[in-house]
Amino acid sequence: MLFIAVDDLRDWVGFMEGYKGKVHTPHMDELASRGTAFLNAHTAAPVCCPSRVAVMSGLLPSTSGIYNNGQWWKPNLPNLVTLPEHFRDNGYMAAGAGKIFHHTVGNNPPVIWDEFQRLVFNDDGFSRSSGRYLTLYPYTKRQPVPEEFPYSGITLYSPEVDWGVLSKQENEMDDYQTVKFCTDFLTRKHDKPFFLACGIFHPHLPWYVPQKYLDLYPEDQVRLPEVLKNDLNDVPRAGQKMALRKNQDLEKVRAAKKWKPAVAHYLASVTYADARIGQLLKGLDKSSYGKNTIIVLWSDHGWHFGEKEHWHKRTLWEVCTRVPFIIVAPGVGKSKQVSNEPVSLIDIFPTLIELCGLTKKPELDGVSLVPVIKNPNFLRKEPVITMSEERHTSVVDHRYRLIRYNDGTEELYDRKNDSNEWKNRAADPALNTVKERLARFVPQKWAPPVLSKKAFQFNPKTYTWKNKKTGRIIEGGQTP
């Protein structure tokens, strides 16, 4: 099993045709041609931590109680069995590198892996090859930003929000080293099957890339997303609040005339991530495991570049919930398959259980996609849902999207005839039946949010967490 996660990758890849210009993703496109590309796949949550916990646990946020990036699953849910642990319980070796779970100490404990590469960061808490700033790790201290970082000239809300060209050699960059760990793993002889996870950090901010990737996207050829003036006029107040919480960042980018450069650097980061996937696939194909390894590629959520007057993620519209998703299953299904069935990333866990013949887990919220892999025209009966930390919910089927906010207000879009989701038809009586059908899938029960990371004291020497209120100690494995 080769399990590939790509961070913040929206549908701007060749095989999904989400970007209106030319985007260079030859390796992801080639991977899509090897198996089944799911073109109507959606994340369970529109932000990193809850999305990744949903994938790795097979549980919706409304089941797990993980709703935002300020929560740690391990000290809150110590008995939760995640994907790598379930594979280990079924005789597999679990290894990985990069960002698989959210990259904080309470979300990727060493105890769940047989091997995991942990990149070494400088004393200032920065990775100089990608710009990752580990303020969320208790064992790094905030320091001044390194002078060599190629600032764009705009600081929106943190030093992470930046883009530019790095002078580093490509093989010094974090994602290259992440993939190298995985390709080195593939050169070794293993006595039992493996679950190998590879987490690519690009195109997450900061968008730092070598010059050759930026050269592929001259500014005069960059296509900005289609934006409708006054697009939020028919959106309920709760939706407007969701969109406008990052509007000031978009306005800063526009005022500085940096909109196109920002898009160019994101696209360059996408192509850089694609190059790393090419590096990984080359290593797999050269290994003795190339012909019998299941491959899964997914992204945790998309990203807004001005659509709905928003800059960032954390929304329930198409550009944030729809993500690249590919499964290559040797001996199951055919190559060059495309499915437009609505699927969720929480379906990954039960799908891999069926493909690999593992012990079933009836408590999972997702369903196996094996019937779709065997027949891409297979019709699923249920839509898929995405939920935000405010308990707003998006429900998507083959054609429509319903957004139900926690105050009962709604949006309804005909995605077939309105791919930009510009016209809210929730008040259209002709679509009442559609709205009522989709509304049945809005969760009626929501797990209470688990405790914030502030509720725990982390000990980096023993890699344990102590609940500050109860004193309970949770073991996390060896010190990284």
C-alpha beads as a LAMMPS data file, in Angstrom:
LAMMPS data file: protein, C-alpha beads

480 atoms
479 bonds

1 atom types
1 bond types

-500.0 500.0 xlo xhi
-500.0 500.0 ylo yhi
-500.0 500.0 zlo zhi

Masses

1 110.0

Atoms # bond

1 1 1 0.000 0.000 0.000
2 1 1 1.330 3.406 -1.019
3 1 1 -0.721 6.143 0.629
4 1 1 -0.072 9.670 -0.696
5 1 1 -1.436 12.833 0.915
6 1 1 -1.017 16.241 -0.751
7 1 1 -1.644 19.344 1.346
8 1 1 -4.094 22.126 0.310
9 1 1 -4.440 20.830 -3.260
10 1 1 -7.646 22.033 -4.907
11 1 1 -8.907 20.816 -8.285
12 1 1 -6.166 22.700 -10.171
13 1 1 -4.652 19.533 -11.608
14 1 1 -4.735 18.401 -15.206
15 1 1 -6.999 15.377 -14.864
16 1 1 -9.654 17.412 -13.006
17 1 1 -9.542 20.441 -15.334
18 1 1 -10.288 22.815 -12.465
19 1 1 -7.826 25.482 -13.566
20 1 1 -8.884 27.418 -16.668
21 1 1 -5.340 27.746 -18.000
22 1 1 -2.480 25.278 -18.347
23 1 1 -1.366 23.545 -15.167
24 1 1 1.627 21.203 -15.299
25 1 1 0.802 18.020 -13.384
26 1 1 2.028 15.211 -15.673
27 1 1 2.740 12.747 -12.869
28 1 1 -0.618 13.041 -11.127
29 1 1 -2.311 12.852 -14.520
30 1 1 -0.355 9.696 -15.333
31 1 1 -1.242 8.236 -11.932
32 1 1 -4.915 8.951 -12.607
33 1 1 -4.616 7.013 -15.868
34 1 1 -3.339 3.947 -13.988
35 1 1 -6.591 3.440 -12.103
36 1 1 -9.744 5.294 -11.079
37 1 1 -9.937 9.082 -10.835
38 1 1 -12.821 10.241 -8.661
39 1 1 -13.902 13.624 -10.029
40 1 1 -16.678 14.219 -7.511
41 1 1 -14.709 13.547 -4.325
42 1 1 -15.133 15.728 -1.261
43 1 1 -13.410 16.222 2.046
44 1 1 -15.190 15.611 5.340
45 1 1 -13.933 18.913 6.763
46 1 1 -12.518 22.009 5.037
47 1 1 -9.402 22.428 7.184
48 1 1 -6.324 20.298 7.850
49 1 1 -6.668 18.613 11.240
50 1 1 -10.310 17.467 11.167
51 1 1 -10.021 16.463 7.509
52 1 1 -6.968 14.317 8.155
53 1 1 -8.398 12.765 11.306
54 1 1 -11.529 11.903 9.305
55 1 1 -9.467 10.159 6.616
56 1 1 -7.244 8.342 9.072
57 1 1 -10.076 7.285 11.387
58 1 1 -12.897 6.786 8.888
59 1 1 -15.091 8.934 11.145
60 1 1 -16.872 12.196 10.441
61 1 1 -16.115 15.143 12.733
62 1 1 -19.653 14.801 14.091
63 1 1 -18.641 11.338 15.310
64 1 1 -15.098 12.021 16.539
65 1 1 -15.547 15.528 17.974
66 1 1 -12.464 16.765 16.068
67 1 1 -13.596 20.013 14.427
68 1 1 -10.582 22.351 14.222
69 1 1 -6.795 22.653 14.095
70 1 1 -6.543 23.469 17.799
71 1 1 -7.425 19.922 18.848
72 1 1 -5.238 16.853 19.349
73 1 1 -6.875 13.497 18.717
74 1 1 -4.440 11.201 20.546
75 1 1 -4.769 12.532 24.124
76 1 1 -8.519 12.979 23.624
77 1 1 -9.241 9.682 21.865
78 1 1 -6.448 7.358 23.070
79 1 1 -8.332 4.214 22.029
80 1 1 -9.042 5.378 18.472
81 1 1 -7.640 2.882 15.946
82 1 1 -6.330 4.715 12.901
83 1 1 -5.450 3.433 9.429
84 1 1 -1.784 2.590 10.068
85 1 1 -2.702 0.907 13.356
86 1 1 -5.420 -1.189 11.720
87 1 1 -2.954 -2.309 9.065
88 1 1 -0.429 -3.179 11.785
89 1 1 -3.105 -5.135 13.652
90 1 1 -3.615 -7.131 10.462
91 1 1 0.023 -8.088 9.928
92 1 1 1.352 -5.093 7.998
93 1 1 4.348 -2.902 8.668
94 1 1 3.355 0.777 8.997
95 1 1 5.882 3.374 7.856
96 1 1 5.635 6.954 6.746
97 1 1 7.069 10.408 6.302
98 1 1 5.854 13.971 5.905
99 1 1 2.435 15.363 6.720
100 1 1 -0.110 12.569 7.045
101 1 1 -1.967 13.538 10.176
102 1 1 -1.932 17.226 11.087
103 1 1 1.676 18.089 11.859
104 1 1 1.441 18.634 15.599
105 1 1 2.511 16.425 18.467
106 1 1 -0.970 15.385 19.493
107 1 1 -1.926 14.181 16.040
108 1 1 0.959 12.002 14.816
109 1 1 2.281 10.074 17.819
110 1 1 5.209 7.716 17.153
111 1 1 3.417 4.842 18.867
112 1 1 1.189 4.222 15.831
113 1 1 4.092 3.649 13.391
114 1 1 6.818 1.055 12.996
115 1 1 8.966 3.658 11.211
116 1 1 8.362 7.352 10.672
117 1 1 10.763 9.955 9.334
118 1 1 10.785 13.118 11.380
119 1 1 12.503 16.034 9.718
120 1 1 15.078 17.887 11.787
121 1 1 14.234 21.543 12.315
122 1 1 16.584 24.353 13.219
123 1 1 16.778 25.842 16.714
124 1 1 14.629 28.750 15.567
125 1 1 11.755 26.378 14.822
126 1 1 11.946 26.820 11.055
127 1 1 12.511 24.369 8.271
128 1 1 14.662 26.456 5.964
129 1 1 13.790 24.469 2.872
130 1 1 10.015 24.802 3.009
131 1 1 9.288 27.593 5.430
132 1 1 7.340 25.476 7.858
133 1 1 7.249 27.233 11.203
134 1 1 6.604 24.852 14.084
135 1 1 4.960 27.197 16.574
136 1 1 2.445 24.455 17.283
137 1 1 5.095 22.092 18.592
138 1 1 5.786 22.478 22.319
139 1 1 9.480 21.729 21.882
140 1 1 10.249 24.636 19.516
141 1 1 10.439 28.262 20.541
142 1 1 9.323 31.256 18.513
143 1 1 12.299 33.113 17.069
144 1 1 12.758 35.908 14.515
145 1 1 12.071 34.847 10.950
146 1 1 15.277 33.773 9.149
147 1 1 16.576 36.552 6.911
148 1 1 16.944 34.331 3.853
149 1 1 13.207 33.677 3.523
150 1 1 12.035 35.224 0.217
151 1 1 9.319 37.554 1.416
152 1 1 6.587 38.517 -1.007
153 1 1 6.210 41.865 0.708
154 1 1 2.844 40.991 2.239
155 1 1 2.258 39.586 5.689
156 1 1 -1.407 38.662 5.955
157 1 1 -1.738 36.947 9.305
158 1 1 1.444 34.970 9.984
159 1 1 4.968 34.496 8.601
160 1 1 3.636 31.331 6.961
161 1 1 1.625 33.421 4.476
162 1 1 4.388 34.067 2.004
163 1 1 5.665 33.067 -1.408
164 1 1 8.876 33.368 -3.360
165 1 1 11.816 31.576 -4.940
166 1 1 14.187 29.531 -2.822
167 1 1 17.852 29.259 -3.709
168 1 1 18.080 25.864 -2.028
169 1 1 18.992 22.834 -4.096
170 1 1 15.903 20.798 -4.835
171 1 1 17.247 17.714 -3.079
172 1 1 17.620 19.748 0.130
173 1 1 13.923 20.581 0.349
174 1 1 11.657 18.873 2.849
175 1 1 9.288 17.242 0.381
176 1 1 12.206 15.803 -1.570
177 1 1 13.587 14.272 1.626
178 1 1 10.142 12.968 2.577
179 1 1 9.876 11.169 -0.749
180 1 1 13.472 9.942 -0.504
181 1 1 12.647 8.237 2.788
182 1 1 9.787 6.452 1.040
183 1 1 11.764 5.462 -2.068
184 1 1 14.598 4.211 0.139
185 1 1 12.029 2.159 2.022
186 1 1 10.890 0.658 -1.273
187 1 1 14.429 -0.474 -2.142
188 1 1 14.513 -2.702 0.918
189 1 1 13.261 -6.270 1.145
190 1 1 10.297 -6.579 3.490
191 1 1 9.125 -9.845 4.979
192 1 1 5.527 -8.716 5.352
193 1 1 3.187 -6.351 3.480
194 1 1 3.452 -2.667 4.247
195 1 1 1.383 0.476 4.622
196 1 1 3.687 3.253 3.423
197 1 1 2.384 6.808 3.873
198 1 1 3.970 9.775 2.094
199 1 1 2.778 13.270 2.993
200 1 1 3.666 16.040 0.510
201 1 1 3.541 19.467 2.178
202 1 1 3.342 21.590 -0.996
203 1 1 1.198 23.388 -2.145
204 1 1 0.477 24.430 1.433
205 1 1 1.729 27.895 2.338
206 1 1 4.355 29.255 2.205
207 1 1 4.585 28.850 -1.564
208 1 1 8.380 28.560 -1.790
209 1 1 9.659 26.851 -4.931
210 1 1 12.799 26.635 -7.049
211 1 1 12.811 29.111 -9.932
212 1 1 12.261 26.508 -12.651
213 1 1 8.753 25.784 -11.383
214 1 1 7.772 29.439 -11.258
215 1 1 9.101 29.887 -14.804
216 1 1 6.277 27.623 -15.994
217 1 1 3.726 30.260 -14.964
218 1 1 4.579 33.681 -16.422
219 1 1 2.439 36.301 -14.734
220 1 1 0.887 37.481 -18.002
221 1 1 -0.405 33.933 -18.595
222 1 1 -1.866 33.349 -15.134
223 1 1 -5.643 32.953 -15.127
224 1 1 -7.371 34.361 -12.071
225 1 1 -10.475 32.510 -10.881
226 1 1 -13.840 33.661 -12.141
227 1 1 -15.327 35.968 -9.531
228 1 1 -18.893 37.316 -9.484
229 1 1 -19.416 40.833 -8.169
230 1 1 -21.723 40.837 -5.136
231 1 1 -21.616 37.034 -5.099
232 1 1 -22.570 36.963 -1.425
233 1 1 -25.818 38.902 -1.851
234 1 1 -27.915 35.723 -1.980
235 1 1 -25.900 33.930 0.712
236 1 1 -27.316 33.756 4.268
237 1 1 -25.654 35.778 7.001
238 1 1 -23.884 32.692 8.390
239 1 1 -22.364 31.975 4.968
240 1 1 -21.323 35.589 4.533
241 1 1 -19.554 35.462 7.884
242 1 1 -17.763 32.268 6.842
243 1 1 -16.568 33.891 3.602
244 1 1 -15.662 37.317 4.910
245 1 1 -13.518 36.201 7.838
246 1 1 -10.567 36.083 5.414
247 1 1 -11.760 38.784 3.030
248 1 1 -9.336 41.309 4.508
249 1 1 -6.458 39.084 3.403
250 1 1 -7.805 38.958 -0.134
251 1 1 -8.134 42.735 -0.149
252 1 1 -4.527 43.127 0.992
253 1 1 -3.377 40.921 -1.876
254 1 1 -5.449 42.865 -4.388
255 1 1 -4.363 46.259 -3.069
256 1 1 -0.697 45.251 -3.340
257 1 1 -1.314 43.974 -6.902
258 1 1 -0.108 40.552 -5.808
259 1 1 -3.150 38.491 -6.824
260 1 1 -1.591 37.036 -9.963
261 1 1 1.822 36.466 -8.355
262 1 1 0.127 34.607 -5.513
263 1 1 -1.757 32.367 -7.943
264 1 1 1.440 31.815 -9.956
265 1 1 3.334 30.694 -6.860
266 1 1 0.510 28.376 -5.835
267 1 1 0.495 26.811 -9.301
268 1 1 4.274 26.474 -9.159
269 1 1 3.899 24.773 -5.776
270 1 1 1.358 22.377 -7.294
271 1 1 3.822 21.483 -10.031
272 1 1 6.599 21.094 -7.472
273 1 1 4.358 18.673 -5.534
274 1 1 3.667 16.851 -8.795
275 1 1 7.413 16.463 -9.371
276 1 1 7.730 14.850 -5.965
277 1 1 4.936 12.438 -6.852
278 1 1 6.865 11.623 -10.020
279 1 1 9.943 10.977 -7.889
280 1 1 7.887 8.662 -5.682
281 1 1 6.275 6.740 -8.551
282 1 1 9.645 6.286 -10.213
283 1 1 10.949 4.735 -7.009
284 1 1 7.922 2.463 -6.765
285 1 1 8.160 1.359 -10.403
286 1 1 11.862 0.526 -10.031
287 1 1 11.207 -1.519 -6.908
288 1 1 10.045 -5.110 -6.666
289 1 1 6.666 -3.849 -5.424
290 1 1 5.672 -1.836 -8.488
291 1 1 3.164 -4.247 -9.961
292 1 1 1.263 -5.329 -6.862
293 1 1 1.006 -2.164 -4.749
294 1 1 -2.276 -0.351 -4.207
295 1 1 -1.843 3.421 -4.581
296 1 1 -4.101 6.059 -3.048
297 1 1 -3.693 9.800 -3.611
298 1 1 -5.834 12.425 -1.888
299 1 1 -5.788 16.019 -0.711
300 1 1 -7.249 17.262 2.544
301 1 1 -9.178 20.255 1.107
302 1 1 -9.093 22.990 -1.514
303 1 1 -8.303 26.691 -1.369
304 1 1 -10.036 29.950 -2.329
305 1 1 -8.334 32.624 -4.425
306 1 1 -11.156 35.151 -4.326
307 1 1 -14.183 33.004 -5.083
308 1 1 -17.058 34.009 -2.794
309 1 1 -14.866 36.993 -1.752
310 1 1 -12.735 34.560 0.265
311 1 1 -9.014 33.885 0.581
312 1 1 -8.071 30.682 2.372
313 1 1 -9.952 27.468 3.196
314 1 1 -12.606 26.611 5.845
315 1 1 -15.666 27.012 3.594
316 1 1 -18.327 24.620 2.286
317 1 1 -18.327 25.617 -1.392
318 1 1 -16.964 23.619 -4.321
319 1 1 -13.475 25.127 -4.468
320 1 1 -12.849 24.059 -0.879
321 1 1 -14.635 20.713 -0.550
322 1 1 -13.817 19.099 -3.926
323 1 1 -10.393 17.476 -3.951
324 1 1 -8.161 15.261 -6.121
325 1 1 -8.634 11.593 -5.298
326 1 1 -7.177 8.576 -7.127
327 1 1 -7.119 4.851 -6.370
328 1 1 -4.974 2.380 -8.298
329 1 1 -5.855 -1.183 -7.298
330 1 1 -3.969 -3.845 -9.309
331 1 1 -6.354 -6.573 -10.398
332 1 1 -9.457 -4.593 -9.436
333 1 1 -11.061 -2.359 -12.033
334 1 1 -9.292 -1.069 -15.117
335 1 1 -6.891 1.699 -16.004
336 1 1 -8.061 5.119 -17.242
337 1 1 -11.319 4.922 -15.323
338 1 1 -13.210 8.066 -14.356
339 1 1 -16.018 8.190 -11.822
340 1 1 -18.382 11.106 -11.247
341 1 1 -20.057 9.444 -8.288
342 1 1 -20.174 11.576 -5.135
343 1 1 -17.595 10.084 -2.783
344 1 1 -16.037 11.150 0.485
345 1 1 -12.510 10.826 1.770
346 1 1 -13.915 8.945 4.774
347 1 1 -14.607 6.172 2.255
348 1 1 -10.867 5.502 1.982
349 1 1 -10.643 3.458 5.202
350 1 1 -13.422 0.945 4.389
351 1 1 -12.237 0.765 0.774
352 1 1 -8.731 -0.261 1.813
353 1 1 -10.144 -2.770 4.271
354 1 1 -12.023 -4.487 1.440
355 1 1 -9.201 -4.259 -1.098
356 1 1 -6.685 -5.734 1.339
357 1 1 -8.985 -8.221 3.050
358 1 1 -8.496 -6.708 6.499
359 1 1 -10.715 -7.143 9.539
360 1 1 -13.896 -5.124 9.013
361 1 1 -14.715 -2.109 11.200
362 1 1 -18.486 -1.630 11.241
363 1 1 -18.201 1.581 13.269
364 1 1 -16.752 3.511 10.319
365 1 1 -18.874 6.272 8.805
366 1 1 -17.721 5.751 5.219
367 1 1 -18.534 3.008 2.734
368 1 1 -16.298 0.944 0.492
369 1 1 -15.675 2.248 -3.018
370 1 1 -14.749 -1.166 -4.398
371 1 1 -18.058 -1.402 -6.319
372 1 1 -17.216 1.913 -8.006
373 1 1 -13.676 0.777 -8.798
374 1 1 -15.054 -2.367 -10.382
375 1 1 -17.676 -0.381 -12.282
376 1 1 -17.226 3.422 -12.460
377 1 1 -20.869 3.730 -13.545
378 1 1 -22.053 2.158 -10.296
379 1 1 -24.655 4.449 -8.695
380 1 1 -24.326 5.254 -5.033
381 1 1 -27.532 5.877 -3.129
382 1 1 -26.282 8.431 -0.633
383 1 1 -24.733 11.882 -1.033
384 1 1 -21.579 12.973 0.819
385 1 1 -21.230 15.554 3.546
386 1 1 -18.654 18.116 4.614
387 1 1 -18.936 19.908 7.933
388 1 1 -17.321 22.945 9.513
389 1 1 -16.457 23.563 13.141
390 1 1 -19.510 25.842 13.481
391 1 1 -21.676 22.795 12.679
392 1 1 -22.577 24.039 9.231
393 1 1 -23.033 21.189 6.736
394 1 1 -22.674 20.742 2.975
395 1 1 -24.451 17.840 1.275
396 1 1 -23.449 16.934 -2.305
397 1 1 -24.944 14.430 -4.720
398 1 1 -24.476 13.888 -8.464
399 1 1 -25.823 17.319 -9.312
400 1 1 -26.719 19.498 -6.332
401 1 1 -25.119 21.014 -3.242
402 1 1 -27.171 21.909 -0.185
403 1 1 -25.539 23.959 2.548
404 1 1 -27.462 23.971 5.827
405 1 1 -26.183 26.431 8.415
406 1 1 -26.552 25.925 12.151
407 1 1 -29.325 28.535 12.260
408 1 1 -31.387 26.651 9.659
409 1 1 -30.662 28.999 6.737
410 1 1 -29.687 27.383 3.454
411 1 1 -28.012 27.518 0.072
412 1 1 -28.803 25.192 -2.824
413 1 1 -26.778 25.048 -6.042
414 1 1 -27.321 23.241 -9.313
415 1 1 -23.722 22.211 -9.895
416 1 1 -24.495 20.922 -13.395
417 1 1 -25.740 24.271 -14.718
418 1 1 -23.947 26.533 -12.245
419 1 1 -20.467 25.121 -11.722
420 1 1 -19.304 28.337 -10.014
421 1 1 -22.137 28.121 -7.489
422 1 1 -23.218 31.694 -8.149
423 1 1 -27.008 31.323 -7.886
424 1 1 -28.490 30.215 -4.592
425 1 1 -31.731 28.417 -5.393
426 1 1 -32.735 27.440 -1.870
427 1 1 -35.906 29.532 -2.184
428 1 1 -36.903 28.015 -5.532
429 1 1 -40.096 25.962 -4.946
430 1 1 -39.298 23.833 -7.999
431 1 1 -36.351 22.394 -6.053
432 1 1 -38.086 21.777 -2.740
433 1 1 -38.023 18.022 -3.296
434 1 1 -34.272 18.111 -3.983
435 1 1 -33.665 20.240 -0.915
436 1 1 -35.747 17.998 1.329
437 1 1 -34.003 14.874 0.025
438 1 1 -30.533 16.234 0.716
439 1 1 -31.515 17.742 4.056
440 1 1 -32.185 14.251 5.421
441 1 1 -28.439 13.656 5.464
442 1 1 -27.564 16.650 7.630
443 1 1 -26.354 15.154 10.943
444 1 1 -28.894 15.295 13.741
445 1 1 -26.364 14.345 16.400
446 1 1 -23.011 16.057 16.853
447 1 1 -20.299 14.778 19.146
448 1 1 -19.223 17.447 21.619
449 1 1 -15.865 18.973 20.675
450 1 1 -12.924 17.207 22.253
451 1 1 -10.668 19.260 24.476
452 1 1 -8.362 21.881 23.014
453 1 1 -4.639 21.192 23.045
454 1 1 -4.448 23.838 25.797
455 1 1 -6.075 21.317 28.129
456 1 1 -2.975 19.113 27.987
457 1 1 0.612 19.394 29.134
458 1 1 3.019 17.732 26.724
459 1 1 6.276 16.178 27.883
460 1 1 8.683 15.967 24.904
461 1 1 11.152 13.763 26.796
462 1 1 8.664 10.960 27.414
463 1 1 6.253 11.880 24.587
464 1 1 3.261 11.820 26.899
465 1 1 0.331 14.122 27.511
466 1 1 -1.088 15.012 30.883
467 1 1 -4.666 16.187 31.209
468 1 1 -4.254 19.339 33.293
469 1 1 -7.625 18.852 34.982
470 1 1 -7.706 15.109 35.657
471 1 1 -3.977 14.360 35.772
472 1 1 -4.417 11.412 33.383
473 1 1 -1.261 10.465 31.449
474 1 1 -1.529 9.388 27.778
475 1 1 1.413 7.559 26.200
476 1 1 2.475 8.635 22.711
477 1 1 5.587 6.593 21.990
478 1 1 9.229 7.514 21.619
479 1 1 10.536 11.062 21.559
480 1 1 10.837 12.229 17.918

Bonds

1 1 1 2
2 1 2 3
3 1 3 4
4 1 4 5
5 1 5 6
6 1 6 7
7 1 7 8
8 1 8 9
9 1 9 10
10 1 10 11
11 1 11 12
12 1 12 13
13 1 13 14
14 1 14 15
15 1 15 16
16 1 16 17
17 1 17 18
18 1 18 19
19 1 19 20
20 1 20 21
21 1 21 22
22 1 22 23
23 1 23 24
24 1 24 25
25 1 25 26
26 1 26 27
27 1 27 28
28 1 28 29
29 1 29 30
30 1 30 31
31 1 31 32
32 1 32 33
33 1 33 34
34 1 34 35
35 1 35 36
36 1 36 37
37 1 37 38
38 1 38 39
39 1 39 40
40 1 40 41
41 1 41 42
42 1 42 43
43 1 43 44
44 1 44 45
45 1 45 46
46 1 46 47
47 1 47 48
48 1 48 49
49 1 49 50
50 1 50 51
51 1 51 52
52 1 52 53
53 1 53 54
54 1 54 55
55 1 55 56
56 1 56 57
57 1 57 58
58 1 58 59
59 1 59 60
60 1 60 61
61 1 61 62
62 1 62 63
63 1 63 64
64 1 64 65
65 1 65 66
66 1 66 67
67 1 67 68
68 1 68 69
69 1 69 70
70 1 70 71
71 1 71 72
72 1 72 73
73 1 73 74
74 1 74 75
75 1 75 76
76 1 76 77
77 1 77 78
78 1 78 79
79 1 79 80
80 1 80 81
81 1 81 82
82 1 82 83
83 1 83 84
84 1 84 85
85 1 85 86
86 1 86 87
87 1 87 88
88 1 88 89
89 1 89 90
90 1 90 91
91 1 91 92
92 1 92 93
93 1 93 94
94 1 94 95
95 1 95 96
96 1 96 97
97 1 97 98
98 1 98 99
99 1 99 100
100 1 100 101
101 1 101 102
102 1 102 103
103 1 103 104
104 1 104 105
105 1 105 106
106 1 106 107
107 1 107 108
108 1 108 109
109 1 109 110
110 1 110 111
111 1 111 112
112 1 112 113
113 1 113 114
114 1 114 115
115 1 115 116
116 1 116 117
117 1 117 118
118 1 118 119
119 1 119 120
120 1 120 121
121 1 121 122
122 1 122 123
123 1 123 124
124 1 124 125
125 1 125 126
126 1 126 127
127 1 127 128
128 1 128 129
129 1 129 130
130 1 130 131
131 1 131 132
132 1 132 133
133 1 133 134
134 1 134 135
135 1 135 136
136 1 136 137
137 1 137 138
138 1 138 139
139 1 139 140
140 1 140 141
141 1 141 142
142 1 142 143
143 1 143 144
144 1 144 145
145 1 145 146
146 1 146 147
147 1 147 148
148 1 148 149
149 1 149 150
150 1 150 151
151 1 151 152
152 1 152 153
153 1 153 154
154 1 154 155
155 1 155 156
156 1 156 157
157 1 157 158
158 1 158 159
159 1 159 160
160 1 160 161
161 1 161 162
162 1 162 163
163 1 163 164
164 1 164 165
165 1 165 166
166 1 166 167
167 1 167 168
168 1 168 169
169 1 169 170
170 1 170 171
171 1 171 172
172 1 172 173
173 1 173 174
174 1 174 175
175 1 175 176
176 1 176 177
177 1 177 178
178 1 178 179
179 1 179 180
180 1 180 181
181 1 181 182
182 1 182 183
183 1 183 184
184 1 184 185
185 1 185 186
186 1 186 187
187 1 187 188
188 1 188 189
189 1 189 190
190 1 190 191
191 1 191 192
192 1 192 193
193 1 193 194
194 1 194 195
195 1 195 196
196 1 196 197
197 1 197 198
198 1 198 199
199 1 199 200
200 1 200 201
201 1 201 202
202 1 202 203
203 1 203 204
204 1 204 205
205 1 205 206
206 1 206 207
207 1 207 208
208 1 208 209
209 1 209 210
210 1 210 211
211 1 211 212
212 1 212 213
213 1 213 214
214 1 214 215
215 1 215 216
216 1 216 217
217 1 217 218
218 1 218 219
219 1 219 220
220 1 220 221
221 1 221 222
222 1 222 223
223 1 223 224
224 1 224 225
225 1 225 226
226 1 226 227
227 1 227 228
228 1 228 229
229 1 229 230
230 1 230 231
231 1 231 232
232 1 232 233
233 1 233 234
234 1 234 235
235 1 235 236
236 1 236 237
237 1 237 238
238 1 238 239
239 1 239 240
240 1 240 241
241 1 241 242
242 1 242 243
243 1 243 244
244 1 244 245
245 1 245 246
246 1 246 247
247 1 247 248
248 1 248 249
249 1 249 250
250 1 250 251
251 1 251 252
252 1 252 253
253 1 253 254
254 1 254 255
255 1 255 256
256 1 256 257
257 1 257 258
258 1 258 259
259 1 259 260
260 1 260 261
261 1 261 262
262 1 262 263
263 1 263 264
264 1 264 265
265 1 265 266
266 1 266 267
267 1 267 268
268 1 268 269
269 1 269 270
270 1 270 271
271 1 271 272
272 1 272 273
273 1 273 274
274 1 274 275
275 1 275 276
276 1 276 277
277 1 277 278
278 1 278 279
279 1 279 280
280 1 280 281
281 1 281 282
282 1 282 283
283 1 283 284
284 1 284 285
285 1 285 286
286 1 286 287
287 1 287 288
288 1 288 289
289 1 289 290
290 1 290 291
291 1 291 292
292 1 292 293
293 1 293 294
294 1 294 295
295 1 295 296
296 1 296 297
297 1 297 298
298 1 298 299
299 1 299 300
300 1 300 301
301 1 301 302
302 1 302 303
303 1 303 304
304 1 304 305
305 1 305 306
306 1 306 307
307 1 307 308
308 1 308 309
309 1 309 310
310 1 310 311
311 1 311 312
312 1 312 313
313 1 313 314
314 1 314 315
315 1 315 316
316 1 316 317
317 1 317 318
318 1 318 319
319 1 319 320
320 1 320 321
321 1 321 322
322 1 322 323
323 1 323 324
324 1 324 325
325 1 325 326
326 1 326 327
327 1 327 328
328 1 328 329
329 1 329 330
330 1 330 331
331 1 331 332
332 1 332 333
333 1 333 334
334 1 334 335
335 1 335 336
336 1 336 337
337 1 337 338
338 1 338 339
339 1 339 340
340 1 340 341
341 1 341 342
342 1 342 343
343 1 343 344
344 1 344 345
345 1 345 346
346 1 346 347
347 1 347 348
348 1 348 349
349 1 349 350
350 1 350 351
351 1 351 352
352 1 352 353
353 1 353 354
354 1 354 355
355 1 355 356
356 1 356 357
357 1 357 358
358 1 358 359
359 1 359 360
360 1 360 361
361 1 361 362
362 1 362 363
363 1 363 364
364 1 364 365
365 1 365 366
366 1 366 367
367 1 367 368
368 1 368 369
369 1 369 370
370 1 370 371
371 1 371 372
372 1 372 373
373 1 373 374
374 1 374 375
375 1 375 376
376 1 376 377
377 1 377 378
378 1 378 379
379 1 379 380
380 1 380 381
381 1 381 382
382 1 382 383
383 1 383 384
384 1 384 385
385 1 385 386
386 1 386 387
387 1 387 388
388 1 388 389
389 1 389 390
390 1 390 391
391 1 391 392
392 1 392 393
393 1 393 394
394 1 394 395
395 1 395 396
396 1 396 397
397 1 397 398
398 1 398 399
399 1 399 400
400 1 400 401
401 1 401 402
402 1 402 403
403 1 403 404
404 1 404 405
405 1 405 406
406 1 406 407
407 1 407 408
408 1 408 409
409 1 409 410
410 1 410 411
411 1 411 412
412 1 412 413
413 1 413 414
414 1 414 415
415 1 415 416
416 1 416 417
417 1 417 418
418 1 418 419
419 1 419 420
420 1 420 421
421 1 421 422
422 1 422 423
423 1 423 424
424 1 424 425
425 1 425 426
426 1 426 427
427 1 427 428
428 1 428 429
429 1 429 430
430 1 430 431
431 1 431 432
432 1 432 433
433 1 433 434
434 1 434 435
435 1 435 436
436 1 436 437
437 1 437 438
438 1 438 439
439 1 439 440
440 1 440 441
441 1 441 442
442 1 442 443
443 1 443 444
444 1 444 445
445 1 445 446
446 1 446 447
447 1 447 448
448 1 448 449
449 1 449 450
450 1 450 451
451 1 451 452
452 1 452 453
453 1 453 454
454 1 454 455
455 1 455 456
456 1 456 457
457 1 457 458
458 1 458 459
459 1 459 460
460 1 460 461
461 1 461 462
462 1 462 463
463 1 463 464
464 1 464 465
465 1 465 466
466 1 466 467
467 1 467 468
468 1 468 469
469 1 469 470
470 1 470 471
471 1 471 472
472 1 472 473
473 1 473 474
474 1 474 475
475 1 475 476
476 1 476 477
477 1 477 478
478 1 478 479
479 1 479 480
